Structure formats: C-alpha cells, structure tokens
Amino acid sequence: MNKQKITTQVNSFSNGVRVAFGISGIVALVLGLLILIAPMKTASIITAIVALYALVSGVIYLGIGIFSRTQSTPKRILNCVLGAMFLAAGILAFTDLDNSTVVLASFVAIMIGIVWVAEGVVALTTLSRSPNRLVSGGYSVLCVIAGVLVLFGPFTFASILWLILGISLMVLGAIQALRAFSFKGNVVIIGQN
C-alpha cells in the first residue's frame, strides 16, 4: 500500500471515530438533561420500554407454545404460561405507568440493597483470610449498613441514584462531545523515512 492510500484510510477511520464520539456524547448529554429536567417522565419512558419488551416477549413465548411442533407438550405449556405472565406484566405496567415506574425503581433498588447486604456478609465470612482485616471488616460493615439503608428506603435511594445518573450522563456526554471536536487521527507509517 502506498502512503497516500494509508493516509486516506486512516483519515476516513478517524472521521468515523469522531462522528461516533460526537453522536454518543450528544445522546448521553440529552438523556442526562431529560433525566434532570423531567425525572419521572424519563423514568416512565424507560418503564414503557420495559413493558413493551414484556408484551413482545409474551407474544413470542405464546407463539412458541401454541405453534411449535418440535417441543413436548409440557414445554409448550410452560412457554404458554411464561408468555401469559409476560403479557400480564406488560398490560399491567401500561394500565398505570406512573405506579409501575415507582414499582420498577423500588424493585431495582431492593435488589441492589439485597446484593450489598449479601456482599457484606460474604466479606465478613472471608475476614479470617484477609491480609488487612481492618479494611475488610470496615468494608463488610459498610456494605451491610448501606444495603439495609437501601432496603428501608428503596424509592428514595432510586431517586437519588436516578439524579446521579442524570448528572453523570450530562457531564460525560459533554466531555465525549468535546472529544469528538478534538480527536485527530495521527498517521504513523512504520519503516518509512
């Protein structure tokens, strides 16, 4: 390959990277702004996407259960039951999207709280083998305390986490967009003078 062809290919790649940085930065910035300006509406949109996923999945599982000729009857029945459960969840979520949003946010927060408590308990059980027992013990106690706090106020935790996500997306999106403007693909051809 000659030097000019390599330079053209690298410049084309560099422009593609720059566009990708710019688009991802702007999308993150806009999403972060939406979360900060209208946190509940944005969360409701995400809940609607999850509910739509549940509806589509329900139809697919029902279709597999009803029309599949290669599966045994028990497997087809299970597919139908799973499809009906997905459909029920999707329909229920769409009937009251605001409350479904609160339930989904609380559910995610409760799962995080349970995981933190479990992580703290696991860290406590491995304390005897830890090279630094003070740090490991402190970590395990903090995990359990944080998990319990989240379990006692899951929606408050989810709200705070949502706002932190909005701020983070806004800041990181702006930085990513700036990277797009400053990105330069430098061509280095090894072995050429």
DRENZARO-219908 format. One record per residue (C-alpha): x, y, z; residue number from 1. Coordinates in pm, 1 decimal, m for minus. Layout:
N
X:X&Y:Y&Z:Z&i:NUM
...
end
This chain:
193
X:0.0&Y:0.0&Z:0.0&i:1
X:123.4&Y:347.4&Z:m71.7&i:2
X:145.9&Y:627.1&Z:182.5&i:3
X:m144.2&Y:828.9&Z:36.8&i:4
X:m385.9&Y:530.6&Z:41.2&i:5
X:m297.7&Y:453.7&Z:404.6&i:6
X:m342.7&Y:819.3&Z:498.7&i:7
X:m684.8&Y:828.0&Z:329.7&i:8
X:m797.8&Y:511.3&Z:510.3&i:9
X:m676.2&Y:640.4&Z:847.6&i:10
X:m843.2&Y:978.3&Z:791.3&i:11
X:m1167.9&Y:801.6&Z:699.5&i:12
X:m1144.3&Y:588.8&Z:1015.2&i:13
X:m1063.3&Y:899.4&Z:1223.3&i:14
X:m1370.0&Y:1077.2&Z:1089.6&i:15
X:m1582.9&Y:773.9&Z:1176.3&i:16
X:m1445.9&Y:770.0&Z:1531.2&i:17
X:m1505.6&Y:1144.7&Z:1563.0&i:18
X:m1867.6&Y:1107.3&Z:1447.8&i:19
X:m1922.6&Y:815.0&Z:1687.8&i:20
X:m1779.4&Y:1019.0&Z:1978.0&i:21
X:m1997.0&Y:1314.2&Z:1884.3&i:22
X:m2320.0&Y:1119.8&Z:1849.0&i:23
X:m2270.4&Y:917.4&Z:2168.1&i:24
X:m2177.0&Y:1233.7&Z:2357.6&i:25
X:m2482.2&Y:1424.5&Z:2237.6&i:26
X:m2715.4&Y:1130.6&Z:2311.4&i:27
X:m2575.3&Y:1099.2&Z:2666.1&i:28
X:m2596.9&Y:1476.3&Z:2718.7&i:29
X:m2959.6&Y:1490.3&Z:2602.4&i:30
X:m3057.4&Y:1185.0&Z:2809.5&i:31
X:m2888.5&Y:1337.7&Z:3116.3&i:32
X:m3073.5&Y:1666.2&Z:3061.9&i:33
X:m3404.5&Y:1482.6&Z:3023.4&i:34
X:m3343.7&Y:1295.6&Z:3348.2&i:35
X:m3266.7&Y:1620.5&Z:3532.2&i:36
X:m3549.0&Y:1825.3&Z:3375.4&i:37
X:m3822.3&Y:1560.4&Z:3391.1&i:38
X:m3700.8&Y:1267.8&Z:3603.2&i:39
X:m4037.5&Y:1096.5&Z:3643.1&i:40
X:m4134.4&Y:1132.6&Z:3276.0&i:41
X:m3797.4&Y:993.5&Z:3164.7&i:42
X:m3827.9&Y:703.9&Z:3408.6&i:43
X:m4181.2&Y:641.1&Z:3279.7&i:44
X:m4049.2&Y:621.4&Z:2923.2&i:45
X:m3795.2&Y:360.2&Z:3031.9&i:46
X:m4070.0&Y:171.5&Z:3214.3&i:47
X:m4281.0&Y:184.4&Z:2896.4&i:48
X:m3989.0&Y:35.4&Z:2700.6&i:49
X:m3961.1&Y:m246.6&Z:2956.8&i:50
X:m4338.8&Y:m300.3&Z:2938.4&i:51
X:m4325.3&Y:m309.6&Z:2558.2&i:52
X:m4045.4&Y:m567.1&Z:2582.0&i:53
X:m4268.7&Y:m774.2&Z:2812.3&i:54
X:m4557.6&Y:m758.4&Z:2563.2&i:55
X:m4340.7&Y:m859.6&Z:2267.3&i:56
X:m4179.0&Y:m1140.0&Z:2468.4&i:57
X:m4521.2&Y:m1259.6&Z:2578.7&i:58
X:m4645.1&Y:m1282.7&Z:2222.2&i:59
X:m4328.2&Y:m1467.0&Z:2116.2&i:60
X:m4349.0&Y:m1720.6&Z:2401.8&i:61
X:m4719.8&Y:m1775.6&Z:2337.4&i:62
X:m4644.9&Y:m1826.0&Z:1968.9&i:63
X:m4375.1&Y:m2080.6&Z:2051.4&i:64
X:m4608.0&Y:m2260.9&Z:2290.9&i:65
X:m4901.2&Y:m2268.6&Z:2051.3&i:66
X:m4733.4&Y:m2329.2&Z:1716.0&i:67
X:m4420.5&Y:m2529.6&Z:1797.9&i:68
X:m4440.3&Y:m2888.0&Z:1675.6&i:69
X:m4091.1&Y:m2990.1&Z:1785.4&i:70
X:m4134.7&Y:m2935.6&Z:2160.0&i:71
X:m4301.6&Y:m3171.6&Z:2401.8&i:72
X:m4641.0&Y:m3079.5&Z:2547.7&i:73
X:m4503.5&Y:m2982.5&Z:2892.9&i:74
X:m4251.2&Y:m2745.0&Z:2731.0&i:75
X:m4523.4&Y:m2593.5&Z:2515.6&i:76
X:m4744.0&Y:m2541.7&Z:2821.1&i:77
X:m4454.8&Y:m2374.6&Z:3006.1&i:78
X:m4393.7&Y:m2144.2&Z:2708.8&i:79
X:m4763.8&Y:m2051.3&Z:2709.1&i:80
X:m4760.6&Y:m1984.7&Z:3084.7&i:81
X:m4445.6&Y:m1772.9&Z:3053.7&i:82
X:m4597.4&Y:m1585.2&Z:2759.0&i:83
X:m4915.3&Y:m1517.0&Z:2954.6&i:84
X:m4710.0&Y:m1390.3&Z:3250.7&i:85
X:m4509.9&Y:m1156.2&Z:3026.0&i:86
X:m4830.9&Y:m1029.4&Z:2863.9&i:87
X:m4995.7&Y:m974.4&Z:3202.2&i:88
X:m4692.5&Y:m782.7&Z:3329.3&i:89
X:m4680.3&Y:m565.4&Z:3017.2&i:90
X:m5052.5&Y:m491.0&Z:3022.0&i:91
X:m5044.9&Y:m417.8&Z:3395.4&i:92
X:m4748.8&Y:m182.2&Z:3350.3&i:93
X:m4924.7&Y:9.3&Z:3071.8&i:94
X:m5251.2&Y:42.7&Z:3266.3&i:95
X:m5077.6&Y:256.9&Z:3530.7&i:96
X:m4738.9&Y:363.7&Z:3400.8&i:97
X:m4660.6&Y:605.8&Z:3686.4&i:98
X:m4712.7&Y:346.8&Z:3959.7&i:99
X:m4533.6&Y:85.3&Z:3751.1&i:100
X:m4237.0&Y:322.0&Z:3730.6&i:101
X:m4227.6&Y:354.4&Z:4108.9&i:102
X:m4255.0&Y:m24.0&Z:4148.0&i:103
X:m3978.1&Y:m87.5&Z:3893.1&i:104
X:m3747.2&Y:170.3&Z:4054.9&i:105
X:m3816.1&Y:28.0&Z:4400.3&i:106
X:m3761.4&Y:m329.0&Z:4277.3&i:107
X:m3421.5&Y:m239.2&Z:4128.3&i:108
X:m3324.1&Y:m57.2&Z:4449.5&i:109
X:m3433.4&Y:m351.8&Z:4665.7&i:110
X:m3222.8&Y:m586.8&Z:4451.6&i:111
X:m2921.7&Y:m355.0&Z:4496.6&i:112
X:m2983.6&Y:m346.7&Z:4872.7&i:113
X:m3003.1&Y:m726.6&Z:4893.7&i:114
X:m2682.8&Y:m761.6&Z:4690.1&i:115
X:m2499.2&Y:m514.4&Z:4915.8&i:116
X:m2609.3&Y:m697.9&Z:5230.0&i:117
X:m2503.4&Y:m1030.6&Z:5077.1&i:118
X:m2170.0&Y:m882.1&Z:4969.4&i:119
X:m2110.2&Y:m758.4&Z:5323.2&i:120
X:m2193.2&Y:m1098.4&Z:5471.0&i:121
X:m1962.0&Y:m1273.5&Z:5223.7&i:122
X:m1683.9&Y:m1025.6&Z:5305.6&i:123
X:m1734.8&Y:m1099.9&Z:5676.8&i:124
X:m1706.2&Y:m1473.6&Z:5617.4&i:125
X:m1370.8&Y:m1429.9&Z:5442.3&i:126
X:m1235.9&Y:m1190.4&Z:5705.7&i:127
X:m1009.9&Y:m1451.7&Z:5868.2&i:128
X:m816.3&Y:m1499.0&Z:5541.4&i:129
X:m786.8&Y:m1129.3&Z:5464.8&i:130
X:m438.7&Y:m970.6&Z:5473.6&i:131
X:m592.9&Y:m647.2&Z:5607.6&i:132
X:m872.8&Y:m733.8&Z:5846.8&i:133
X:m947.4&Y:m373.8&Z:5941.1&i:134
X:m1015.8&Y:m268.3&Z:5582.5&i:135
X:m1207.0&Y:m587.9&Z:5501.6&i:136
X:m1409.7&Y:m565.5&Z:5821.8&i:137
X:m1490.8&Y:m199.4&Z:5758.3&i:138
X:m1589.5&Y:m280.5&Z:5401.7&i:139
X:m1821.8&Y:m559.8&Z:5508.6&i:140
X:m1988.8&Y:m348.5&Z:5777.9&i:141
X:m2037.5&Y:m58.3&Z:5534.3&i:142
X:m2187.6&Y:m293.2&Z:5274.1&i:143
X:m2437.8&Y:m430.2&Z:5524.0&i:144
X:m2529.2&Y:m81.9&Z:5655.7&i:145
X:m2568.1&Y:59.4&Z:5302.0&i:146
X:m2778.2&Y:m239.5&Z:5196.0&i:147
X:m3005.7&Y:m210.2&Z:5499.4&i:148
X:m3048.4&Y:165.9&Z:5440.8&i:149
X:m3146.9&Y:99.4&Z:5080.9&i:150
X:m3393.7&Y:m169.3&Z:5190.7&i:151
X:m3561.6&Y:74.2&Z:5432.1&i:152
X:m3594.9&Y:348.0&Z:5167.6&i:153
X:m3576.2&Y:193.3&Z:4822.7&i:154
X:m3759.2&Y:466.2&Z:4631.8&i:155
X:m3554.6&Y:742.3&Z:4795.6&i:156
X:m3237.1&Y:554.5&Z:4703.0&i:157
X:m3362.7&Y:500.2&Z:4346.3&i:158
X:m3445.8&Y:870.9&Z:4314.1&i:159
X:m3100.7&Y:976.3&Z:4430.4&i:160
X:m2937.0&Y:721.5&Z:4202.0&i:161
X:m3150.7&Y:845.7&Z:3909.9&i:162
X:m3038.6&Y:1206.3&Z:3966.2&i:163
X:m2673.6&Y:1099.9&Z:3993.9&i:164
X:m2717.4&Y:910.5&Z:3666.1&i:165
X:m2862.7&Y:1222.5&Z:3501.9&i:166
X:m2576.3&Y:1441.5&Z:3619.1&i:167
X:m2318.8&Y:1182.1&Z:3517.0&i:168
X:m2468.3&Y:1138.8&Z:3170.1&i:169
X:m2479.9&Y:1513.5&Z:3120.4&i:170
X:m2118.3&Y:1570.9&Z:3225.2&i:171
X:m1976.7&Y:1265.3&Z:3049.5&i:172
X:m2182.0&Y:1338.9&Z:2736.7&i:173
X:m2046.1&Y:1693.4&Z:2719.0&i:174
X:m1689.9&Y:1564.1&Z:2762.2&i:175
X:m1745.4&Y:1298.1&Z:2494.7&i:176
X:m1879.7&Y:1562.0&Z:2252.5&i:177
X:m1570.4&Y:1776.5&Z:2321.6&i:178
X:m1353.5&Y:1473.8&Z:2249.2&i:179
X:m1520.3&Y:1448.3&Z:1910.6&i:180
X:m1407.9&Y:1800.6&Z:1823.2&i:181
X:m1053.6&Y:1747.0&Z:1946.7&i:182
X:m995.6&Y:1393.7&Z:1811.5&i:183
X:m722.6&Y:1375.1&Z:1549.5&i:184
X:m612.7&Y:1057.5&Z:1380.9&i:185
X:m236.3&Y:1076.5&Z:1350.6&i:186
X:m86.5&Y:872.2&Z:1070.2&i:187
X:234.0&Y:692.9&Z:1159.1&i:188
X:387.2&Y:474.4&Z:890.9&i:189
X:649.0&Y:243.0&Z:1036.8&i:190
X:958.4&Y:183.2&Z:825.8&i:191
X:913.8&Y:497.8&Z:611.7&i:192
X:1150.4&Y:794.9&Z:630.7&i:193
end
